[in-house]
Amino acid sequence: MNRLRWLLHDSWVEAERHLRIIPRNVELLIFASIQPIMFLAIFVYVFGGSIVIPGFDNYDQFLMPGIFAQTLVFGSAFTGIGLADDLQKGLVDRLRSLPMSRSAVIVGRTISDLVRNLFTFVVMIVVALAIGFRCTGGAVDAIAATALLVLFSYALSWVQAVIGLSVSSVEAANSAGFIWMFPLTFVSSAFVDPSNMPGWLRPVADANPFTLVTNSARALYNGNPVGNDAWWALAWSIGIIVVFSTMAARRFSRSTAG
């Protein structure tokens, strides 16, 4: 119990260290919000009139949950970039020499990035509501959908942590952290119905955990039956956290400044 309390305390101290930097670097939040707003505007106003989704009279109601999911997933990349930066600057070695929980360094980073991700999500939901999106499923379902999206984003932060601790530079972390997220988010149900994809690609999209998370959030936001997708999405999120947090902790214990 004392070790857990020690870990939680040190993790929050480390998270506060990163959060204090945000007011001094407001541009980072601004530019992190611009990209998802651009995606939203392009799909709604450029492609929206050409895309018809069975069961949805309004493409906005289909699209917005996918944009929310993609925004939170892309935001998880900050974890890998931040850890790679700390490692490159030698900060990791200095933190390791302090009387603190080693895991707190990574946990604190993931928590601070989660808070920053939530800020971007709030901006996105405000813009989506202004465009015409409505949470027709009710407040409770909307909260559940948001929680599921945030949990999945937090899970992928641990994947990014492993990447950030495994590469040799911030530039490599940036490239390696983003390159796999494009097929993850686009080969899914985020923007189109997978049934319109080629036959060999549809099973990949259907099995994609991002599809499960997006489908669950979309159903909850729109007040539709969720089925088993939410449970599968929850299982994927927890499984990713367990596996990659263990990998990140082991990688961190062996990492040194480059």
Backbone hydrogen bonds in HBPLUS format (Angstrom, degrees):
<---DONOR---> <-ACCEPTOR-->    atom                        ^
c    i                          cat <-CA-CA->   ^        H-A-AA   ^      H-
h    n   atom  resd res      DA  || num        DHA   H-A  angle D-A-AA Bond
n    s   type  num  typ     dist DA aas  dist angle  dist       angle   num
A0005-ARG N   A0001-MET O   2.94 MM   4  6.21 159.0  1.98 149.0 154.7     1
A0006-TRP N   A0002-ASN O   2.87 MM   4  6.04 151.7  1.95 143.5 151.8     2
A0007-LEU N   A0003-ARG O   2.87 MM   4  6.09 154.8  1.93 144.8 151.5     3
A0008-LEU N   A0004-LEU O   2.89 MM   4  6.15 166.4  1.91 154.4 157.3     4
A0009-HIS N   A0005-ARG O   2.93 MM   4  6.05 162.1  1.96 146.7 152.0     5
A0010-ASP N   A0006-TRP O   2.97 MM   4  6.08 171.9  1.98 151.3 153.9     6
A0011-SER N   A0007-LEU O   2.82 MM   4  5.87 150.6  1.91 146.4 155.5     7
A0012-TRP N   A0008-LEU O   3.05 MM   4  6.20 156.3  2.11 145.0 150.1     8
A0013-VAL N   A0009-HIS O   3.04 MM   4  6.32 156.6  2.09 148.4 155.3     9
A0014-GLU N   A0010-ASP O   2.94 MM   4  6.13 157.9  1.99 145.6 151.3    10
A0015-ALA N   A0011-SER O   2.83 MM   4  6.07 151.5  1.91 143.2 152.0    11
A0016-GLU N   A0012-TRP O   2.83 MM   4  6.05 157.3  1.88 149.7 155.2    12
A0017-ARG N   A0013-VAL O   3.10 MM   4  6.38 143.7  2.24 139.1 148.6    13
A0018-HIS N   A0014-GLU O   3.35 MM   4  6.75 150.4  2.44 145.0 150.7    14
A0019-LEU N   A0015-ALA O   2.92 MM   4  6.19 157.0  1.97 151.0 158.6    15
A0020-ARG N   A0016-GLU O   2.93 MM   4  5.98 148.3  2.03 148.6 154.1    16
A0021-ILE N   A0018-HIS O   3.18 MM   3  5.48 143.7  2.32 102.7 112.7    17
A0022-ILE N   A0019-LEU O   3.19 MM   3  5.44 140.7  2.35 103.2 113.1    18
A0024-ARG N   A0021-ILE O   2.96 MM   3  5.39 135.4  2.17 109.8 122.8    19
A0025-ASN N   A0022-ILE O   2.85 MM   3  4.98 155.5  1.91 109.6 118.0    20
A0028-LEU N   A0025-ASN O   3.10 MM   3  5.81 145.5  2.22 115.7 123.0    21
A0029-LEU N   A0026-VAL O   3.03 MM   3  5.39 120.9  2.39 106.3 119.7    22
A0030-ILE N   A0026-VAL O   3.06 MM   4  6.40 158.5  2.10 152.8 159.6    23
A0031-PHE N   A0027-GLU O   2.90 MM   4  6.10 173.3  1.91 157.7 158.0    24
A0032-ALA N   A0028-LEU O   2.97 MM   4  6.00 145.7  2.09 137.8 147.9    25
A0033-SER N   A0029-LEU O   3.09 MM   4  6.22 131.5  2.34 137.8 148.5    26
A0033-SER N   A0030-ILE O   3.13 MM   3  5.26 136.8  2.32  98.2 110.0    27
A0034-ILE N   A0030-ILE O   3.06 MM   4  6.33 136.8  2.25 142.2 154.6    28
A0037-ILE N   A0033-SER O   3.37 MM   4  6.48 156.0  2.43 144.9 151.8    29
A0038-MET N   A0034-ILE O   2.88 MM   4  6.13 149.4  1.98 152.9 162.0    30
A0039-PHE N   A0035-GLN O   2.99 MM   4  6.35 159.9  2.04 155.1 160.2    31
A0040-LEU N   A0036-PRO O   2.92 MM   4  6.09 161.2  1.96 146.3 151.5    32
A0041-ALA N   A0037-ILE O   2.90 MM   4  6.11 164.9  1.92 149.4 153.0    33
A0042-ILE N   A0038-MET O   2.91 MM   4  6.05 165.2  1.93 155.2 159.2    34
A0043-PHE N   A0039-PHE O   3.01 MM   4  6.16 173.4  2.02 155.8 157.5    35
A0044-VAL N   A0040-LEU O   2.96 MM   4  6.01 160.4  2.00 150.3 156.5    36
A0045-TYR N   A0041-ALA O   2.90 MM   4  5.71 164.3  1.92 146.5 151.4    37
A0046-VAL N   A0042-ILE O   2.84 MM   4  5.09 143.4  1.97 130.4 140.7    38
A0047-PHE N   A0042-ILE O   3.20 MM   5  6.72 147.9  2.31 146.9 155.9    39
A0048-GLY N   A0043-PHE O   2.64 MM   5  5.58 112.0  2.10 136.3 156.6    40
A0050-SER N   A0047-PHE O   2.93 MM   3  5.45 150.7  2.01 117.9 127.1    41
A0051-ILE N   A0048-GLY O   3.44 MM   3  5.41 157.7  2.49 101.0 107.1    42
A0056-PHE N   A0053-ILE O   3.05 MM   3  5.61 156.6  2.11 144.0 143.7    43
A0061-GLN N   A0058-ASN O   3.17 MM   3  5.73 132.9  2.40 111.6 121.0    44
A0062-PHE N   A0059-TYR O   3.03 MM   3  5.16 129.4  2.30  99.8 113.5    45
A0063-LEU N   A0059-TYR O   2.79 MM   4  5.97 162.2  1.82 159.0 164.9    46
A0064-MET N   A0060-ASP O   2.98 MM   4  5.81 175.4  1.98 153.4 154.5    47
A0066-GLY N   A0063-LEU O   2.87 MM   3  5.38 123.3  2.20 116.5 131.4    48
A0067-ILE N   A0063-LEU O   3.06 MM   4  6.36 150.7  2.15 149.5 158.5    49
A0068-PHE N   A0064-MET O   2.83 MM   4  6.11 160.9  1.86 159.1 164.7    50
A0069-ALA N   A0065-PRO O   2.96 MM   4  6.14 162.1  1.99 144.2 148.8    51
A0070-GLN N   A0066-GLY O   2.91 MM   4  6.10 162.4  1.94 146.5 151.6    52
A0071-THR N   A0067-ILE O   2.87 MM   4  5.97 160.6  1.90 150.8 156.0    53
A0072-LEU N   A0068-PHE O   3.10 MM   4  6.35 164.0  2.13 153.1 156.2    54
A0073-VAL N   A0069-ALA O   2.98 MM   4  6.16 156.9  2.03 149.4 156.4    55
A0074-PHE N   A0070-GLN O   2.87 MM   4  6.01 168.0  1.88 154.8 157.9    56
A0075-GLY N   A0071-THR O   3.00 MM   4  6.13 146.4  2.12 139.7 149.3    57
A0076-SER N   A0073-VAL O   3.09 MM   3  5.36 144.0  2.22 103.4 113.5    58
A0077-ALA N   A0074-PHE O   3.14 MM   3  5.77 162.7  2.17 115.6 120.7    59
A0078-PHE N   A0075-GLY O   3.31 MM   3  6.09 166.1  2.33 119.3 122.1    60
A0079-THR N   A0076-SER O   3.13 MM   3  5.88 154.4  2.20 118.6 124.2    61
A0081-ILE N   A0077-ALA O   3.21 MM   4  6.49 169.9  2.22 157.3 160.2    62
A0082-GLY N   A0078-PHE O   2.83 MM   4  5.80 160.0  1.87 144.4 150.6    63
A0083-LEU N   A0079-THR O   3.00 MM   4  6.16 163.3  2.03 150.3 154.6    64
A0084-ALA N   A0080-GLY O   2.98 MM   4  6.07 158.4  2.02 146.4 152.7    65
A0085-ASP N   A0081-ILE O   2.96 MM   4  6.14 149.7  2.06 143.9 152.3    66
A0086-ASP N   A0082-GLY O   2.95 MM   4  6.24 159.9  1.99 149.4 154.4    67
A0087-LEU N   A0083-LEU O   2.89 MM   4  6.05 155.6  1.95 146.8 153.9    68
A0088-GLN N   A0084-ALA O   2.89 MM   4  6.02 157.9  1.94 144.7 150.7    69
A0089-LYS N   A0085-ASP O   3.03 MM   4  6.18 151.5  2.11 147.5 154.5    70
A0091-LEU N   A0086-ASP O   2.90 MM   5  5.03 127.8  2.17 158.7 160.7    71
A0090-GLY N   A0087-LEU O   3.20 MM   3  5.21 153.1  2.28  99.5 107.7    72
A0094-ARG N   A0090-GLY O   3.34 MM   4  6.71 153.4  2.42 144.2 151.3    73
A0095-LEU N   A0091-LEU O   2.90 MM   4  6.16 157.6  1.95 153.5 159.5    74
A0096-ARG N   A0092-VAL O   2.92 MM   4  6.09 150.4  2.00 145.6 154.1    75
A0097-SER N   A0093-ASP O   3.25 MM   4  6.46 133.5  2.48 135.8 146.2    76
A0097-SER N   A0094-ARG O   3.22 MM   3  5.27 134.6  2.44  94.7 106.5    77
A0098-LEU N   A0095-LEU O   3.12 MM   3  5.33 155.7  2.18 105.5 113.0    78
A0100-MET N   A0098-LEU O   2.81 MM   2  5.55 132.8  2.03 109.6  94.6    79
A0104-ALA N   A0101-SER O   3.12 MM   3  5.29 138.1  2.31  99.0 110.8    80
A0105-VAL N   A0102-ARG O   3.18 MM   3  5.86 152.1  2.27 116.1 121.9    81
A0106-ILE N   A0103-SER O   3.14 MM   3  5.59 123.5  2.48 107.5 119.3    82
A0107-VAL N   A0103-SER O   2.96 MM   4  6.18 175.0  1.96 160.8 162.5    83
A0108-GLY N   A0104-ALA O   2.77 MM   4  5.54 160.6  1.81 139.3 145.7    84
A0109-ARG N   A0105-VAL O   3.31 MM   4  6.33 149.5  2.41 127.9 135.6    85
A0110-THR N   A0106-ILE O   2.96 MM   4  6.27 162.5  1.99 155.6 159.5    86
A0111-ILE N   A0107-VAL O   2.93 MM   4  6.17 154.2  2.00 150.8 158.3    87
A0112-SER N   A0108-GLY O   3.01 MM   4  6.18 165.5  2.03 149.5 153.1    88
A0113-ASP N   A0109-ARG O   3.02 MM   4  6.19 158.3  2.07 149.8 155.9    89
A0114-LEU N   A0110-THR O   2.95 MM   4  6.06 139.6  2.11 136.2 147.2    90
A0114-LEU N   A0111-ILE O   3.12 MM   3  4.97 121.1  2.49  90.8 106.0    91
A0115-VAL N   A0111-ILE O   3.01 MM   4  6.37 153.7  2.08 150.7 156.7    92
A0116-ARG N   A0112-SER O   3.06 MM   4  6.35 158.4  2.11 144.8 150.5    93
A0117-ASN N   A0113-ASP O   2.88 MM   4  6.01 148.5  1.97 139.1 148.2    94
A0118-LEU N   A0114-LEU O   2.92 MM   4  6.20 146.7  2.03 145.1 153.8    95
A0119-PHE N   A0115-VAL O   3.17 MM   4  6.53 147.1  2.28 144.2 152.2    96
A0120-THR N   A0116-ARG O   3.24 MM   4  6.61 159.4  2.28 147.5 151.7    97
A0121-PHE N   A0117-ASN O   2.91 MM   4  6.21 151.8  1.99 146.3 154.9    98
A0122-VAL N   A0118-LEU O   2.95 MM   4  6.21 153.7  2.02 148.3 154.1    99
A0123-VAL N   A0119-PHE O   3.15 MM   4  6.51 157.8  2.20 149.7 155.0   100
A0124-MET N   A0120-THR O   2.98 MM   4  6.27 156.1  2.04 147.1 153.9   101
A0125-ILE N   A0121-PHE O   2.87 MM   4  6.16 160.1  1.91 156.6 160.9   102
A0126-VAL N   A0122-VAL O   3.08 MM   4  6.25 154.5  2.15 146.5 153.0   103
A0127-VAL N   A0123-VAL O   3.08 MM   4  6.33 161.7  2.11 149.7 154.3   104
A0128-ALA N   A0124-MET O   2.82 MM   4  6.03 161.4  1.86 153.0 158.8   105
A0129-LEU N   A0125-ILE O   2.95 MM   4  6.06 158.2  2.00 143.3 148.5   106
A0130-ALA N   A0126-VAL O   3.02 MM   4  6.24 149.7  2.12 142.6 151.2   107
A0131-ILE N   A0127-VAL O   2.99 MM   4  6.28 143.5  2.12 146.5 156.2   108
A0132-GLY N   A0128-ALA O   3.08 MM   4  6.38 139.6  2.25 142.5 153.2   109
A0133-PHE N   A0128-ALA O   2.94 MM   5  5.39 158.8  1.98 149.3 142.9   110
A0138-GLY N   A0135-CYS O   3.32 MM   3  6.08 173.4  2.33 120.2 122.1   111
A0137-GLY N   A0221-TYR O   2.94 MM  84  5.09 148.5  2.04 131.9 126.5   112
A0142-ALA N   A0138-GLY O   3.03 MM   4  6.16 151.9  2.11 145.9 154.6   113
A0143-ILE N   A0139-ALA O   2.90 MM   4  6.14 155.0  1.96 151.5 157.5   114
A0144-ALA N   A0140-VAL O   2.98 MM   4  6.24 157.6  2.03 147.6 154.1   115
A0145-ALA N   A0141-ASP O   2.88 MM   4  6.08 156.4  1.93 147.5 153.8   116
A0146-THR N   A0142-ALA O   2.96 MM   4  6.15 161.7  2.00 146.4 151.4   117
A0147-ALA N   A0143-ILE O   2.88 MM   4  6.06 159.5  1.92 149.0 154.9   118
A0148-LEU N   A0144-ALA O   3.02 MM   4  6.22 152.3  2.10 144.8 151.7   119
A0149-LEU N   A0145-ALA O   3.05 MM   4  6.34 157.1  2.10 149.1 155.0   120
A0150-VAL N   A0146-THR O   2.89 MM   4  6.11 162.3  1.92 154.5 159.5   121
A0151-LEU N   A0147-ALA O   2.91 MM   4  6.03 157.8  1.96 145.4 151.5   122
A0152-PHE N   A0148-LEU O   3.08 MM   4  6.27 160.0  2.13 145.2 150.1   123
A0153-SER N   A0149-LEU O   2.99 MM   4  6.21 155.3  2.05 146.2 153.4   124
A0154-TYR N   A0150-VAL O   2.86 MM   4  6.13 154.2  1.92 148.1 155.4   125
A0155-ALA N   A0151-LEU O   2.90 MM   4  6.18 150.2  1.99 145.7 154.2   126
A0156-LEU N   A0152-PHE O   3.05 MM   4  6.37 155.7  2.11 147.3 152.7   127
A0157-SER N   A0153-SER O   3.04 MM   4  6.36 128.7  2.32 138.2 152.2   128
A0157-SER N   A0154-TYR O   3.11 MM   3  4.99 132.5  2.34  92.0 105.4   129
A0158-TRP N   A0155-ALA O   3.09 MM   3  5.56 139.5  2.26 106.5 116.5   130
A0160-GLN N   A0156-LEU O   2.94 MM   4  6.27 158.5  1.99 147.9 153.3   131
A0161-ALA N   A0157-SER O   2.82 MM   4  6.07 137.7  2.00 135.5 147.9   132
A0162-VAL N   A0158-TRP O   3.17 MM   4  6.40 154.6  2.24 141.3 145.5   133
A0163-ILE N   A0159-VAL O   3.13 MM   4  6.49 157.5  2.18 146.2 152.6   134
A0164-GLY N   A0160-GLN O   2.79 MM   4  6.01 165.5  1.81 153.8 157.5   135
A0165-LEU N   A0161-ALA O   3.01 MM   4  6.17 146.3  2.13 145.1 153.3   136
A0166-SER N   A0163-ILE O   3.03 MM   3  5.07 150.2  2.12 102.5 111.9   137
A0167-VAL N   A0163-ILE O   3.19 MM   4  6.32 135.9  2.40 157.6 164.5   138
A0173-ALA N   A0169-SER O   3.08 MM   4  6.35 152.9  2.15 142.0 149.6   139
A0174-ASN N   A0170-VAL O   2.89 MM   4  6.16 151.0  1.97 149.3 157.2   140
A0175-SER N   A0171-GLU O   3.06 MM   4  6.35 161.3  2.09 148.8 152.9   141
A0176-ALA N   A0172-ALA O   2.78 MM   4  5.87 171.6  1.79 156.0 158.5   142
A0177-GLY N   A0173-ALA O   2.81 MM   4  5.53 141.3  1.96 134.1 144.6   143
A0179-ILE N   A0175-SER O   3.07 MM   4  6.00 163.6  2.10 157.7 161.7   144
A0181-MET N   A0178-PHE O   2.98 MM   3  5.30 139.7  2.14 108.5 120.7   145
A0184-LEU N   A0180-TRP O   3.35 MM   4  6.40 152.9  2.43 136.9 144.7   146
A0185-THR N   A0181-MET O   2.98 MM   4  6.02 154.7  2.05 142.1 146.8   147
A0186-PHE N   A0182-PHE O   2.90 MM   4  5.90 160.5  1.94 154.8 160.8   148
A0187-VAL N   A0183-PRO O   3.01 MM   4  5.33 154.0  2.08 128.9 136.4   149
A0196-ASN N   A0193-ASP O   3.01 MM   3  5.96 173.2  2.01 132.3 134.4   150
A0197-MET N   A0194-PRO O   2.98 MM   3  5.26 164.8  2.01 113.3 117.8   151
A0201-LEU N   A0198-PRO O   2.94 MM   3  5.32 137.2  2.13 109.5 122.0   152
A0202-ARG N   A0198-PRO O   3.05 MM   4  6.23 147.5  2.16 162.4 172.4   153
A0204-VAL N   A0201-LEU O   3.06 MM   3  5.32 121.6  2.42 103.9 118.7   154
A0205-ALA N   A0201-LEU O   3.06 MM   4  6.42 159.0  2.10 156.0 162.2   155
A0206-ASP N   A0202-ARG O   2.84 MM   4  6.08 161.3  1.88 159.2 164.7   156
A0207-ALA N   A0203-PRO O   3.01 MM   4  6.07 148.1  2.11 139.8 147.3   157
A0208-ASN N   A0204-VAL O   3.04 MM   4  6.07 120.1  2.41 137.6 152.3   158
A0208-ASN N   A0205-ALA O   3.29 MM   3  5.09 144.1  2.43  93.7 103.9   159
A0211-THR N   A0208-ASN O   2.91 MM   3  5.25 129.6  2.17 107.3 120.4   160
A0212-LEU N   A0208-ASN O   3.27 MM   4  6.75 152.2  2.35 148.3 155.8   161
A0213-VAL N   A0209-PRO O   2.99 MM   4  6.27 159.2  2.03 150.0 154.9   162
A0214-THR N   A0210-PHE O   2.89 MM   4  6.02 162.9  1.92 145.4 150.8   163
A0215-ASN N   A0211-THR O   2.79 MM   4  5.88 166.4  1.80 153.2 157.3   164
A0216-SER N   A0212-LEU O   3.05 MM   4  6.11 156.0  2.10 139.9 146.6   165
A0217-ALA N   A0213-VAL O   2.97 MM   4  6.19 166.8  1.99 152.3 155.7   166
A0218-ARG N   A0214-THR O   2.81 MM   4  5.93 161.5  1.85 152.3 158.1   167
A0219-ALA N   A0215-ASN O   2.95 MM   4  6.08 160.5  1.98 146.0 150.9   168
A0220-LEU N   A0216-SER O   3.02 MM   4  6.24 161.4  2.06 149.7 154.9   169
A0221-TYR N   A0217-ALA O   2.86 MM   4  6.01 167.8  1.87 155.3 158.8   170
A0222-ASN N   A0218-ARG O   3.05 MM   4  6.08 149.4  2.14 142.3 150.3   171
A0223-GLY N   A0219-ALA O   2.91 MM   4  5.81 106.0  2.47 136.4 152.2   172
A0224-ASN N   A0219-ALA O   2.74 MM   5  4.61 157.3  1.79 144.3 145.9   173
A0223-GLY N   A0220-LEU O   3.32 MM   3  5.10 158.5  2.37  97.3 103.6   174
A0232-TRP N   A0228-ASN O   3.03 MM   4  6.33 161.1  2.06 158.9 164.7   175
A0233-ALA N   A0229-ASP O   2.81 MM   4  5.99 157.5  1.86 151.3 158.1   176
A0234-LEU N   A0230-ALA O   2.87 MM   4  6.05 154.6  1.93 144.5 151.6   177
A0235-ALA N   A0231-TRP O   2.89 MM   4  6.08 155.8  1.95 143.9 150.7   178
A0236-TRP N   A0232-TRP O   2.87 MM   4  6.11 159.6  1.92 150.2 155.4   179
A0237-SER N   A0233-ALA O   3.03 MM   4  6.21 163.6  2.06 147.7 151.9   180
A0238-ILE N   A0234-LEU O   3.02 MM   4  6.24 169.5  2.03 154.1 156.4   181
A0239-GLY N   A0235-ALA O   2.88 MM   4  5.94 162.6  1.91 148.9 154.7   182
A0240-ILE N   A0236-TRP O   2.89 MM   4  6.05 161.5  1.92 154.0 158.3   183
A0241-ILE N   A0237-SER O   3.05 MM   4  6.27 160.3  2.09 148.0 153.3   184
A0242-VAL N   A0238-ILE O   2.97 MM   4  6.22 166.5  1.99 155.7 158.7   185
A0243-VAL N   A0239-GLY O   3.00 MM   4  6.15 173.8  2.01 154.7 156.5   186
A0244-PHE N   A0240-ILE O   2.90 MM   4  5.82 164.4  1.93 151.2 155.5   187
A0245-SER N   A0241-ILE O   2.90 MM   4  5.54 147.2  2.01 138.8 147.1   188
A0246-THR N   A0242-VAL O   3.37 MM   4  6.32 152.9  2.45 134.1 140.5   189
A0247-MET N   A0243-VAL O   3.13 MM   4  6.42 156.6  2.19 142.4 149.2   190
A0248-ALA N   A0244-PHE O   2.83 MM   4  5.88 155.3  1.89 138.8 145.9   191
A0249-ALA N   A0245-SER O   2.97 MM   4  6.09 157.9  2.02 142.2 147.7   192
A0250-ARG N   A0246-THR O   3.11 MM   4  6.33 160.7  2.15 148.0 152.8   193
A0251-ARG N   A0247-MET O   2.88 MM   4  6.04 155.8  1.93 147.0 154.6   194
A0252-PHE N   A0248-ALA O   2.79 MM   4  5.91 154.4  1.86 148.4 155.5   195
A0253-SER N   A0249-ALA O   3.14 MM   4  6.31 150.9  2.22 141.4 148.1   196
A0254-ARG N   A0251-ARG O   3.14 MM   3  5.32 141.4  2.30  99.9 110.8   197
A0255-SER N   A0251-ARG O   3.04 MM   4  6.10 117.1  2.45 139.7 156.2   198
A0255-SER N   A0252-PHE O   3.22 MM   3  5.02 147.7  2.33  95.9 105.3   199
